[in-house]
Amino acid sequence: MDGEISTDEVKELLEDDADVRIVDIRDERSFEHSHIPDSENIPFNQLMDRIDELDGEDHIVTVCPHGKASVQAAQLIGSYEGTADARVESMEGGLDKYGMKHGLVREDDEAETTEQESPF
């Protein structure tokens, strides 16, 4: 793991259309409720079985509700041989902080950003 990344830095990466994979480790239901635009859902309990989906990536950011479990996920991903050359970071403050600052989207309406909504 390469450390933590701020919510503002994640927002900038997305706005700049950077080559980054945002991996939301919450369960599928929580992800469908709200998430960061263009993020993908790999629940923490499935991460070991699906980690090969991240092979060859250059930059991976893990996210969770408060930025705690995503640290563990980033450490796991960073220790995987297929991501040895990747920059792997956990988003500091989690989705709660990101959602309050930048808004989140819902699965049923990707185009609409939900401002000031907690992801829970």
Disulfide bonds with the S-S distance in Angstrom:
none
